[in-house]
Amino acid sequence: MTNEELINVCQAVSHGSIRKVKKLANDTEGTVIAYEGQNLTVQVEDRIENWGYNECKEV
């Protein structure tokens, strides 16, 4: 994900929109529930993970 895509995802999440991302290393998909700096907090099924923006893409 580029910096511009990160900004768009973060703005959407802050306004209550749901954004899904996929981790490129293992094709895991999750929903962005929060963000801090360049890290996304992602809910994957029943667990919460922190992903760097550069290791995922929006789906």
Secondary structure, 3 states (H helix, E strand, C coil): CCHHHHHHHHHHHHCCCCCEEEECCCCEEEEEEEEECCEEEEEECCEEEEEEHHHEEEC
